Amino acid sequence: MIKGINRLKLIGKNIEDLKTISAYSQDSIVKIKDIVYLKENKIFIVMLSRFMWEDLEKGVFRNYKRIKSVLKFNFIENVLAKNINQQQKNRNLELLAIKSNHNQNNLYDTSLVFSGNNIILLKSEEIDVMLDDQEYFWEVKHFPKHRI
């Protein structure tokens, strides 16, 4: 079941870097209990079960794979959530995209957009994010699909 050692480590320092990290994180599954904001340290961490899009793109006959990854944001001043009940700790969220823009207060608003209109908004003075694969990948049966 557990195979291989293809690990990804990406560091983002600007909005363009964040777009790349968003693409690699798309369709990740996140349990609410695996989302942590360390307010005193200004660190926001999410443990992902990341769909390995980069591996799938290498060949038509490859198997679908996931890998445990950490998504870590530094210098986070504030975190807001929309439509996420933090009491439902074992509920899964599906990450669709990570988007960021510079607001009028000279801060970055970075949104983690999940399916079902669930959103986490991070406010920071700068973009400093890392996506880091943690374990070996495993094969899965299902390919992520979205209704339009």
DSSP file with accessible surface (Angstrom, degrees, kcal/mol):
  #  RESIDUE AA STRUCTURE BP1 BP2  ACC     N-H-->O    O-->H-N    N-H-->O    O-->H-N    TCO  KAPPA ALPHA  PHI   PSI    X-CA   Y-CA   Z-CA
    1    1 A M              0   0  179      0, 0.0   138,-0.8     0, 0.0     2,-0.5   0.000 360.0 360.0 360.0 -47.4    0.0    0.0    0.0
    2    2 A I  E     +A  138   0A 115    136,-0.2     2,-0.3     0, 0.0   136,-0.2  -0.785 360.0 159.8 -91.8 129.6    2.7    2.5    0.9
    3    3 A K  E     +A  137   0A  98    134,-2.7   134,-0.9    -2,-0.5     0, 0.0  -0.915  24.7  12.2-141.6 166.1    5.2    3.0   -1.9
    4    4 A G        -     0   0   37     -2,-0.3   133,-0.2   132,-0.2    -1,-0.0   0.423  53.3-118.8  61.6 168.0    7.9    5.3   -3.4
    5    5 A I        +     0   0  114    131,-0.1     2,-1.1     2,-0.0    -1,-0.1  -0.037  52.5 142.9-136.6  33.1    9.7    8.4   -2.1
    6    6 A N        +     0   0   78      2,-0.0     2,-0.4   131,-0.0    49,-0.1  -0.640  29.4 178.2 -77.7 101.3    8.7   11.1   -4.6
    7    7 A R        -     0   0  131     -2,-1.1     2,-0.4   126,-0.1   129,-0.1  -0.874  18.2-151.7-112.7 143.3    8.5   14.1   -2.3
    8    8 A L        -     0   0   30     -2,-0.4   125,-2.9     2,-0.0     2,-0.4  -0.861  12.0-179.7-111.0 139.0    7.7   17.6   -3.2
    9    9 A K  E     +B  132   0A 127     -2,-0.4     2,-0.4   123,-0.2   123,-0.2  -0.921   9.1 174.6-139.7 114.7    8.9   20.7   -1.3
   10   10 A L  E     -B  131   0A  39    121,-2.8   121,-2.6    -2,-0.4     2,-0.4  -0.956  14.2-159.8-122.1 141.4    7.8   24.2   -2.5
   11   11 A I  E     -B  130   0A 101     -2,-0.4     2,-0.4   119,-0.2   119,-0.2  -0.971   8.2-160.3-121.1 132.3    8.5   27.6   -1.0
   12   12 A G  E     +B  129   0A   0    117,-3.4   117,-2.3    -2,-0.4     3,-0.1  -0.948  23.8 162.2-118.1 133.2    6.3   30.6   -1.9
   13   13 A K        +     0   0  113     -2,-0.4   114,-0.5   115,-0.2     2,-0.3   0.357  68.8  25.5-124.0  -1.4    7.3   34.2   -1.3
   14   14 A N  S  > S-     0   0   69    112,-0.1     4,-2.1   115,-0.1     5,-0.2  -0.920  90.2 -88.3-153.2 177.8    4.8   36.0   -3.6
   15   15 A I  H  > S+     0   0   54     -2,-0.3     4,-1.8     1,-0.2     5,-0.1   0.878 122.8  53.6 -64.3 -37.2    1.4   35.7   -5.3
   16   16 A E  H  > S+     0   0  118      1,-0.2     4,-1.4     2,-0.2    -1,-0.2   0.920 109.1  48.5 -64.0 -42.7    2.9   33.9   -8.4
   17   17 A D  H  > S+     0   0   56      1,-0.2     4,-2.2     2,-0.2    -1,-0.2   0.904 108.4  55.6 -60.7 -40.1    4.6   31.3   -6.1
   18   18 A L  H  X S+     0   0    2     -4,-2.1     4,-2.7     1,-0.2    -1,-0.2   0.859 101.3  57.3 -63.9 -34.1    1.3   30.9   -4.3
   19   19 A K  H  X S+     0   0  116     -4,-1.8     4,-2.0     2,-0.2    -1,-0.2   0.899 107.6  48.3 -62.6 -39.4   -0.5   30.1   -7.6
   20   20 A T  H  X S+     0   0   71     -4,-1.4     4,-2.0     2,-0.2    -2,-0.2   0.939 112.1  47.8 -66.0 -45.9    2.0   27.2   -8.1
   21   21 A I  H  X S+     0   0    2     -4,-2.2     4,-1.7     1,-0.2    -2,-0.2   0.902 109.6  54.8 -62.4 -38.2    1.4   25.9   -4.6
   22   22 A S  H  X S+     0   0   16     -4,-2.7     4,-1.2     1,-0.2    -1,-0.2   0.923 106.0  51.5 -60.0 -44.4   -2.3   26.2   -5.1
   23   23 A A  H  < S+     0   0   54     -4,-2.0     3,-0.4     1,-0.2    -1,-0.2   0.917 112.1  45.4 -61.8 -41.5   -2.1   24.0   -8.3
   24   24 A Y  H  < S+     0   0   71     -4,-2.0    29,-0.3     1,-0.2    -1,-0.2   0.761 115.3  48.5 -72.9 -23.3   -0.2   21.3   -6.4
   25   25 A S  H >< S+     0   0    0     -4,-1.7     3,-1.8    -5,-0.2    -1,-0.2   0.570  81.0 125.1 -91.4 -11.4   -2.6   21.5   -3.5
   26   26 A Q  T 3< S+     0   0   73     -4,-1.2    25,-0.4    -3,-0.4    70,-0.2  -0.212  77.6  14.2 -55.1 136.0   -5.8   21.3   -5.5
   27   27 A D  T 3  S+     0   0    1     68,-3.1    -1,-0.3     1,-0.2    69,-0.1   0.599  87.4 152.9  72.8  15.8   -8.1   18.5   -4.4
   28   28 A S    <   -     0   0    0     -3,-1.8    67,-2.8    67,-0.5     2,-0.5  -0.470  41.7-131.4 -69.6 147.1   -6.3   17.9   -1.2
   29   29 A I  E     -CD  49  94A  58     20,-2.1    20,-2.3    65,-0.2     2,-0.4  -0.880  25.7-173.1-103.3 132.5   -8.4   16.4    1.6
   30   30 A V  E     - D   0  93A   0     63,-2.9    63,-3.0    -2,-0.5     2,-0.4  -0.991  17.8-143.9-129.1 128.4   -8.1   18.1    5.0
   31   31 A K  E >   - D   0  92A  67     16,-0.4     3,-2.0    -2,-0.4    16,-0.2  -0.754  23.8-127.3 -84.5 140.8   -9.6   17.1    8.3
   32   32 A I  G >  S+     0   0   12     59,-1.9     3,-1.5    -2,-0.4    58,-0.2   0.881 110.3  60.0 -57.1 -36.0  -10.8   20.0   10.4
   33   33 A K  G 3  S+     0   0  108     56,-2.5    -1,-0.3     1,-0.3    57,-0.1   0.701  96.4  63.1 -67.2 -13.7   -8.7   18.7   13.3
   34   34 A D  G <  S+     0   0   50     -3,-2.0    13,-2.3    55,-0.3     2,-0.5   0.113  83.0  92.3 -98.2  20.9   -5.6   19.0   11.1
   35   35 A I  E <   +E   46   0A  34     -3,-1.5     2,-0.4    11,-0.2    11,-0.2  -0.976  55.1 175.6-114.9 122.8   -5.9   22.8   10.8
   36   36 A V  E     -E   45   0A  65      9,-2.9     9,-3.1    -2,-0.5     2,-0.5  -0.993  21.6-163.8-135.8 133.5   -3.9   24.7   13.5
   37   37 A Y  E     -E   44   0A  61     -2,-0.4     2,-1.1     7,-0.2     7,-0.2  -0.969   5.7-163.1-114.5 116.3   -3.3   28.4   14.1
   38   38 A L  E >>> -E   43   0A  66      5,-3.3     5,-1.8    -2,-0.5     4,-0.9  -0.771  12.7-175.9 -96.3  85.8   -0.4   29.1   16.4
   39   39 A K  G >45S+     0   0  147     -2,-1.1     3,-0.8     1,-0.3    -1,-0.2   0.876  76.6  50.9 -56.6 -46.2   -1.3   32.7   17.2
   40   40 A E  G 345S+     0   0  192      1,-0.3    -1,-0.3    -3,-0.1    -2,-0.1   0.830 118.0  39.9 -63.9 -30.8    1.7   33.6   19.3
   41   41 A N  G <45S-     0   0  108     -3,-0.6    34,-0.4     2,-0.2    -1,-0.3   0.489 105.3-129.8 -92.8  -7.6    4.1   32.3   16.7
   42   42 A K  T <<5 +     0   0   83     -4,-0.9    34,-2.4    -3,-0.8    33,-0.6   0.866  62.0 137.2  57.6  41.3    2.0   33.7   13.8
   43   43 A I  E   < -EF  38  74A  30     -5,-1.8    -5,-3.3    31,-0.2     2,-0.5  -0.961  38.6-165.9-121.3 135.3    2.1   30.3   12.1
   44   44 A F  E     -EF  37  73A   3     29,-2.6    29,-3.1    -2,-0.4     2,-0.4  -0.985  13.4-173.5-120.5 125.9   -0.9   28.6   10.3
   45   45 A I  E     -EF  36  72A  50     -9,-3.1    -9,-2.9    -2,-0.5     2,-0.4  -0.964  10.6-175.8-126.9 138.2   -0.5   24.9    9.5
   46   46 A V  E     -EF  35  71A   1     25,-2.4    25,-2.8    -2,-0.4     2,-0.6  -0.998  17.5-145.5-131.3 128.2   -2.7   22.5    7.6
   47   47 A M  E     - F   0  70A  58    -13,-2.3   -16,-0.4    -2,-0.4     2,-0.3  -0.852  27.9-165.2 -91.1 125.0   -2.0   18.8    7.2
   48   48 A L  E     - F   0  69A   1     21,-3.4    21,-2.4    -2,-0.6     2,-0.8  -0.832  32.6-145.7-112.0 149.5   -3.1   17.6    3.7
   49   49 A S  E     -CF  29  68A  13    -20,-2.3   -20,-2.1    -2,-0.3     2,-0.3  -0.902  43.3-156.6-103.3  92.1   -3.8   14.4    2.0
   50   50 A R  E     - F   0  67A   0     17,-2.8    17,-1.8    -2,-0.8     2,-0.4  -0.592  15.0-132.8 -85.0 130.0   -2.5   15.8   -1.3
   51   51 A F  E     - F   0  66A   1    -25,-0.4     2,-1.9    -2,-0.3    15,-0.2  -0.665  25.9-127.8 -74.9 130.4   -3.6   14.3   -4.6
   52   52 A M    >>  +     0   0    3     13,-2.7     4,-1.7    -2,-0.4     3,-0.7  -0.493  41.3 163.3 -87.3  77.1   -0.3   13.9   -6.6
   53   53 A W  H 3> S+     0   0   42     -2,-1.9     4,-2.1   -29,-0.3    -1,-0.2   0.860  71.5  61.8 -59.7 -37.1   -1.2   15.8   -9.8
   54   54 A E  H 34 S+     0   0   31     -3,-0.2     4,-0.3     1,-0.2    -1,-0.2   0.840 105.5  46.2 -62.8 -32.1    2.4   16.0  -10.8
   55   55 A D  H X4 S+     0   0    2     -3,-0.7     3,-1.1     2,-0.2     4,-0.4   0.899 109.8  53.1 -76.8 -39.9    2.7   12.2  -11.0
   56   56 A L  H >< S+     0   0   33     -4,-1.7     3,-1.3     1,-0.3     6,-0.3   0.877 102.8  59.0 -62.8 -36.2   -0.5   11.7  -12.9
   57   57 A E  T 3< S+     0   0  151     -4,-2.1    -1,-0.3     1,-0.2    -2,-0.2   0.663  91.0  71.9 -70.7 -14.2    0.7   14.2  -15.6
   58   58 A K  T <  S+     0   0  131     -3,-1.1     2,-0.3    -4,-0.3    -1,-0.2   0.712 111.8   0.8 -75.3 -20.4    3.8   12.1  -16.4
   59   59 A G    X   -     0   0   27     -3,-1.3     3,-0.9    -4,-0.4    -1,-0.2  -0.962  57.7-125.9-168.9 151.1    1.8    9.3  -18.1
   60   60 A V  T 3  S+     0   0  130     -2,-0.3    -1,-0.1     1,-0.2    -2,-0.0   0.835 107.5  48.3 -69.3 -33.1   -1.6    8.2  -19.2
   61   61 A F  T 3  S+     0   0  195      2,-0.0    -1,-0.2     0, 0.0     2,-0.1   0.173  81.6 123.1-101.8  21.2   -1.5    4.8  -17.4
   62   62 A R    <   -     0   0  101     -3,-0.9     2,-0.1    -6,-0.3    -6,-0.0  -0.474  62.3-113.5 -78.6 155.0   -0.3    5.8  -14.0
   63   63 A N        -     0   0   87     -2,-0.1     2,-0.3     1,-0.1    78,-0.1  -0.474  34.3-100.1 -82.4 157.5   -2.2    5.0  -10.9
   64   64 A Y  E     - G   0 140A  80     76,-0.5    76,-2.4    -2,-0.1     2,-0.3  -0.584  47.6-172.9 -77.8 139.9   -3.8    7.7   -8.7
   65   65 A K  E     - G   0 139A  19     74,-0.3   -13,-2.7    -2,-0.3     2,-0.3  -0.962  17.7-166.8-138.5 152.2   -1.8    8.6   -5.7
   66   66 A R  E     -FG  51 138A  22     72,-2.3    72,-2.4    -2,-0.3     2,-0.3  -0.918   6.8-169.0-129.7 159.7   -2.0   10.7   -2.5
   67   67 A I  E     -F   50   0A   1    -17,-1.8   -17,-2.8    -2,-0.3     2,-0.4  -0.993  29.7-109.3-148.2 143.4    0.7   11.8    0.0
   68   68 A K  E     +F   49   0A  62     68,-0.4    66,-3.2    -2,-0.3    67,-1.0  -0.620  47.2 174.3 -72.4 131.4    0.6   13.4    3.4
   69   69 A S  E     -FH  48 133A   0    -21,-2.4   -21,-3.4    -2,-0.4     2,-0.5  -0.961  28.2-133.5-138.5 155.2    1.8   17.0    3.2
   70   70 A V  E     -FH  47 132A  26     62,-2.6    62,-2.6    -2,-0.3     2,-0.6  -0.937  10.6-162.8-110.6 131.5    2.2   20.0    5.4
   71   71 A L  E     -FH  46 131A   0    -25,-2.8   -25,-2.4    -2,-0.5     2,-0.5  -0.973  17.9-175.1-111.0 115.1    1.1   23.5    4.2
   72   72 A K  E     -FH  45 130A  63     58,-2.7    58,-2.2    -2,-0.6     2,-0.4  -0.963  12.0-169.0-122.7 125.7    2.7   26.1    6.5
   73   73 A F  E     -FH  44 129A   7    -29,-3.1   -29,-2.6    -2,-0.5     3,-0.3  -0.945  10.6-159.1-111.2 131.8    2.1   29.8    6.4
   74   74 A N  E     +F   43   0A  31     54,-2.8    54,-0.3    -2,-0.4    52,-0.2  -0.690  66.5  30.3-105.6 160.9    4.3   32.2    8.4
   75   75 A F  S    S+     0   0   87    -33,-0.6    50,-0.9   -34,-0.4     2,-0.6   0.804  73.3 168.5  65.4  35.1    3.7   35.8    9.6
   76   76 A I  E     -I  124   0B   2    -34,-2.4    48,-0.2    -3,-0.3    -1,-0.2  -0.685  17.4-178.1 -85.3 121.6   -0.1   35.3   10.0
   77   77 A E  E     +     0   0B  65     46,-3.2     2,-0.3    -2,-0.6    47,-0.2   0.800  66.4   1.2 -86.5 -34.4   -1.7   38.2   11.8
   78   78 A N  E     -I  123   0B  70     45,-1.4    45,-2.7   -36,-0.1     2,-0.4  -0.993  56.4-152.4-156.6 151.6   -5.3   36.9   11.8
   79   79 A V  E     -I  122   0B  35     -2,-0.3     2,-0.4    43,-0.2    43,-0.2  -0.997  12.6-177.5-131.5 131.4   -7.4   33.9   10.7
   80   80 A L  E     -I  121   0B  84     41,-2.6    41,-3.3    -2,-0.4     2,-0.4  -0.962   8.4-157.5-125.5 146.2  -11.1   34.0    9.8
   81   81 A A  E     -I  120   0B  52     -2,-0.4     2,-0.4    39,-0.2    39,-0.2  -0.952   2.8-160.3-125.9 145.7  -13.3   31.0    8.8
   82   82 A K  E    S-I  119   0B 103     37,-2.9    37,-1.9    -2,-0.4     3,-0.1  -0.994  75.7  -8.7-126.1 126.7  -16.5   30.9    6.9
   83   83 A N  S    S+     0   0   91     -2,-0.4     2,-0.5    35,-0.2    -1,-0.1   0.728  95.6 125.8  64.1  27.2  -18.9   27.9    7.0
   84   84 A I        -     0   0   24     35,-0.1     2,-0.9    34,-0.0    -1,-0.2  -0.958  48.9-154.8-119.8 114.3  -16.5   25.7    9.0
   85   85 A N    >   -     0   0   77     -2,-0.5     3,-1.7     1,-0.1     6,-0.2  -0.785   3.1-161.9 -87.3 106.5  -17.8   24.2   12.2
   86   86 A Q  T 3  S+     0   0  120     -2,-0.9    -1,-0.1     1,-0.3     3,-0.1   0.616  85.2  68.6 -68.7 -11.0  -14.7   23.7   14.3
   87   87 A Q  T 3  S+     0   0  155      1,-0.2     2,-1.6     2,-0.1    -1,-0.3   0.723  83.4  74.4 -77.3 -20.7  -16.6   21.2   16.6
   88   88 A Q    X   +     0   0   91     -3,-1.7     3,-2.0     1,-0.2   -56,-0.4  -0.459  63.3 165.2 -89.0  65.4  -16.8   18.8   13.6
   89   89 A K  T 3   +     0   0  112     -2,-1.6   -56,-2.5     1,-0.3   -55,-0.3   0.757  68.9  48.5 -59.2 -29.6  -13.2   17.8   14.0
   90   90 A N  T 3  S+     0   0  104     -3,-0.2    -1,-0.3   -58,-0.2     2,-0.2   0.426  83.0 118.3 -93.6   2.6  -13.3   14.7   11.9
   91   91 A R    <   -     0   0   83     -3,-2.0   -59,-1.9    -6,-0.2     2,-0.4  -0.460  61.6-130.8 -70.1 137.4  -15.2   16.3    9.0
   92   92 A N  E     -D   31   0A  89    -61,-0.2     2,-0.4    -2,-0.2   -61,-0.2  -0.734  18.5-165.2 -90.2 139.5  -13.3   16.3    5.7
   93   93 A L  E     -D   30   0A   5    -63,-3.0   -63,-2.9    -2,-0.4     2,-0.6  -0.930  13.5-139.8-116.6 147.2  -12.8   19.5    3.6
   94   94 A E  E     -D   29   0A  51     -2,-0.4    21,-2.4   -65,-0.2     2,-0.4  -0.931  16.1-137.7-112.0 116.4  -11.7   19.4    0.0
   95   95 A L  E     +J  114   0B   1    -67,-2.8   -68,-3.1    -2,-0.6   -67,-0.5  -0.579  26.7 171.9 -74.9 123.0   -9.2   22.2   -1.0
   96   96 A L  E     -     0   0B  55     17,-3.2     2,-0.3    -2,-0.4    18,-0.2   0.809  59.6 -19.0 -97.8 -40.7  -10.0   23.7   -4.3
   97   97 A A  E     -J  113   0B  20     16,-1.7    16,-3.0   -71,-0.1     2,-0.5  -0.993  43.9-134.5-163.2 160.3   -7.7   26.7   -4.5
   98   98 A I  E     +J  112   0B   6     -2,-0.3     2,-0.4    14,-0.2    14,-0.2  -0.997  32.0 179.6-122.1 122.7   -5.4   29.1   -2.6
   99   99 A K  E     -J  111   0B 132     12,-2.5    12,-3.4    -2,-0.5     2,-0.3  -0.950   4.5-176.1-126.4 147.0   -5.9   32.7   -3.7
  100  100 A S  E     +J  110   0B  20     -2,-0.4     2,-0.3    10,-0.3    10,-0.2  -0.992   6.8 170.6-143.6 148.9   -4.2   35.9   -2.5
  101  101 A N  E     -J  109   0B  92      8,-1.6     8,-2.9    -2,-0.3     2,-0.5  -0.972  36.9-108.5-149.3 161.7   -4.3   39.6   -3.0
  102  102 A H  E     -J  108   0B  93     -2,-0.3     6,-0.2     6,-0.2     2,-0.1  -0.809  39.7-152.0 -91.2 124.7   -2.9   42.8   -1.5
  103  103 A N    >   -     0   0   20      4,-3.3     3,-1.6    -2,-0.5     4,-0.1  -0.356  30.8 -95.0 -95.0 178.7   -5.6   44.7    0.4
  104  104 A Q  T 3  S+     0   0  174      1,-0.3    -1,-0.1     2,-0.1    -2,-0.0   0.677 120.6  62.6 -67.9 -17.2   -6.0   48.5    1.1
  105  105 A N  T 3  S-     0   0  114      2,-0.2    -1,-0.3     1,-0.0     3,-0.1   0.209 118.8-108.1 -91.1  14.0   -4.4   48.0    4.6
  106  106 A N  S <  S+     0   0  117     -3,-1.6     2,-0.3     1,-0.3    -2,-0.1   0.811  83.7 120.2  62.7  29.7   -1.1   46.9    3.0
  107  107 A L        -     0   0   39     -4,-0.1    -4,-3.3    19,-0.0     2,-0.5  -0.843  66.0-114.5-114.7 161.2   -1.8   43.3    4.1
  108  108 A Y  E     -JK 102 124B  51     16,-3.7    16,-2.0    -2,-0.3     2,-0.6  -0.824  18.0-154.9 -94.3 133.2   -2.2   40.1    2.1
  109  109 A D  E     -JK 101 123B  28     -8,-2.9    -8,-1.6    -2,-0.5     2,-0.5  -0.953  16.3-174.8-103.5 111.2   -5.6   38.4    2.2
  110  110 A T  E     -JK 100 122B   3     12,-2.9    12,-3.3    -2,-0.6     2,-0.5  -0.955   5.4-161.2-112.8 121.4   -4.9   34.7    1.4
  111  111 A S  E     -JK  99 121B  31    -12,-3.4   -12,-2.5    -2,-0.5     2,-0.7  -0.885  13.5-156.2-106.5 129.6   -8.0   32.5    1.0
  112  112 A L  E     -JK  98 120B   0      8,-3.0     8,-2.1    -2,-0.5     2,-0.6  -0.934  23.6-157.7 -96.5 111.7   -8.0   28.7    1.3
  113  113 A V  E     -JK  97 119B  33    -16,-3.0   -17,-3.2    -2,-0.7   -16,-1.7  -0.859  12.0-175.3-101.5 121.0  -11.1   27.9   -0.7
  114  114 A F  E >>  -JK  95 118B   2      4,-3.4     4,-1.0    -2,-0.6     3,-0.5  -0.721  35.3 -87.1-109.5 161.1  -12.8   24.5    0.0
  115  115 A S  G >4 S+     0   0   42    -21,-2.4     3,-0.5    -2,-0.3   -21,-0.2  -0.199 110.3  41.4 -60.0 157.1  -15.7   22.9   -1.7
  116  116 A G  G 34 S-     0   0   65      1,-0.2    -1,-0.2   -23,-0.1     3,-0.1   0.753 131.3 -73.1  75.4  21.9  -19.1   23.8   -0.3
  117  117 A N  G <4 S+     0   0   87     -3,-0.5     2,-0.5     1,-0.2    -1,-0.2   0.845  87.1 151.9  59.6  35.5  -18.3   27.5    0.0
  118  118 A N  E <<  + K   0 114B   6     -4,-1.0    -4,-3.4    -3,-0.5     2,-0.4  -0.878  20.1 179.0 -95.4 128.8  -16.0   26.8    3.0
  119  119 A I  E     -IK  82 113B  39    -37,-1.9   -37,-2.9    -2,-0.5     2,-0.5  -0.989  25.5-162.5-137.2 140.3  -13.2   29.4    3.3
  120  120 A I  E     -IK  81 112B   6     -8,-2.1    -8,-3.0    -2,-0.4     2,-0.5  -0.995  16.7-157.9-117.7 126.3  -10.3   30.2    5.6
  121  121 A L  E     -IK  80 111B  36    -41,-3.3   -41,-2.6    -2,-0.5     2,-0.5  -0.919   4.7-165.3-108.4 124.0   -9.0   33.7    5.3
  122  122 A L  E     -IK  79 110B   0    -12,-3.3   -12,-2.9    -2,-0.5     2,-0.5  -0.921   4.1-157.6-107.8 132.3   -5.4   34.4    6.4
  123  123 A K  E     +IK  78 109B  45    -45,-2.7   -46,-3.2    -2,-0.5   -45,-1.4  -0.945  25.2 157.3-111.3 128.6   -4.2   38.0    6.9
  124  124 A S  E     -IK  76 108B   3    -16,-2.0   -16,-3.7    -2,-0.5   -48,-0.2  -0.974  50.0-129.1-148.2 159.8   -0.5   38.6    6.8
  125  125 A E  S    S+     0   0  121    -50,-0.9     2,-0.3    -2,-0.3   -49,-0.1   0.690  96.0   7.5 -80.7 -22.0    2.1   41.3    6.1
  126  126 A E  S    S-     0   0   82    -51,-0.4     2,-0.6   -52,-0.2    -1,-0.1  -0.964  79.8-102.5-151.2 165.9    3.9   39.1    3.6
  127  127 A I        +     0   0    9   -114,-0.5     2,-0.3    -2,-0.3   -52,-0.1  -0.864  46.0 153.6 -96.2 122.1    3.6   35.8    1.8
  128  128 A D        +     0   0   24     -2,-0.6   -54,-2.8   -54,-0.3     2,-0.3  -0.782  17.2 152.6-148.5  97.7    5.8   33.1    3.3
  129  129 A V  E     -BH  12  73A   0   -117,-2.3  -117,-3.4    -2,-0.3     2,-0.4  -0.947  23.5-164.9-133.8 149.3    4.4   29.6    2.6
  130  130 A M  E     -BH  11  72A  40    -58,-2.2   -58,-2.7    -2,-0.3     2,-0.5  -0.999   7.8-161.9-137.1 134.3    5.8   26.1    2.3
  131  131 A L  E     +BH  10  71A   0   -121,-2.6  -121,-2.8    -2,-0.4     2,-0.4  -0.979  22.6 176.7-110.7 120.7    4.2   22.9    0.9
  132  132 A D  E     -BH   9  70A  37    -62,-2.6   -62,-2.6    -2,-0.5  -123,-0.2  -0.953  26.2-137.3-136.4 113.2    6.2   19.9    2.2
  133  133 A D  E     - H   0  69A   4   -125,-2.9   -64,-0.3    -2,-0.4  -126,-0.1  -0.478  20.3-173.9 -67.2 139.2    5.5   16.3    1.5
  134  134 A Q        +     0   0   81    -66,-3.2     2,-0.2    -2,-0.2   -65,-0.2   0.673  52.6  17.0-110.6 -26.6    6.0   14.2    4.7
  135  135 A E  S    S-     0   0   98    -67,-1.0     2,-0.2     1,-0.1    -2,-0.0  -0.674  88.6 -66.4-135.1-172.1    5.6   10.6    4.0
  136  136 A Y        -     0   0  108     -2,-0.2   -68,-0.4     1,-0.1  -132,-0.2  -0.527  55.9-111.0 -78.1 152.1    5.5    8.0    1.3
  137  137 A F  E     -A    3   0A  12   -134,-0.9  -134,-2.7  -133,-0.2     2,-0.3  -0.350  27.3-155.2 -80.1 164.9    2.7    8.1   -1.2
  138  138 A W  E     -AG   2  66A  51    -72,-2.4   -72,-2.3  -136,-0.2     2,-0.2  -0.968  20.9-107.5-137.2 153.7   -0.1    5.6   -1.4
  139  139 A E  E     - G   0  65A  71   -138,-0.8     2,-0.3    -2,-0.3   -74,-0.3  -0.579  31.8-167.6 -82.2 143.7   -2.4    4.5   -4.3
  140  140 A V  E     - G   0  64A  34    -76,-2.4   -76,-0.5    -2,-0.2     0, 0.0  -0.902  22.2-138.1-127.3 158.3   -6.0    5.5   -4.3
  141  141 A K  S    S+     0   0  186     -2,-0.3     2,-0.4   -78,-0.1    -1,-0.1   0.745  77.5  72.4 -86.1 -26.9   -8.9    4.3   -6.5
  142  142 A H        -     0   0  151    -78,-0.0    -2,-0.1     3,-0.0    -1,-0.0  -0.783  62.2-149.1-107.8 139.8  -10.6    7.6   -7.2
  143  143 A F        -     0   0   70     -2,-0.4     2,-0.1   -79,-0.1    -2,-0.0  -0.803  39.8-102.0 -93.9 133.1   -9.7   10.6   -9.3
  144  144 A P        -     0   0   14      0, 0.0     2,-0.4     0, 0.0    -1,-0.0  -0.367  45.7-176.9 -60.7 131.8  -11.0   14.0   -8.0
  145  145 A K        -     0   0  175     -2,-0.1     2,-0.4  -118,-0.0    -3,-0.0  -0.984   9.7-159.3-131.0 146.2  -14.1   15.1   -9.9
  146  146 A H        -     0   0   83     -2,-0.4     2,-0.3     0, 0.0     0, 0.0  -0.968  15.9-129.8-127.9 140.4  -16.1   18.3   -9.6
  147  147 A R              0   0  249     -2,-0.4    -2,-0.0     1,-0.0     0, 0.0  -0.681 360.0 360.0 -83.1 141.0  -19.6   19.2  -10.7
  148  148 A I              0   0  218     -2,-0.3    -1,-0.0     0, 0.0     0, 0.0  -0.795 360.0 360.0-103.8 360.0  -19.9   22.3  -12.7
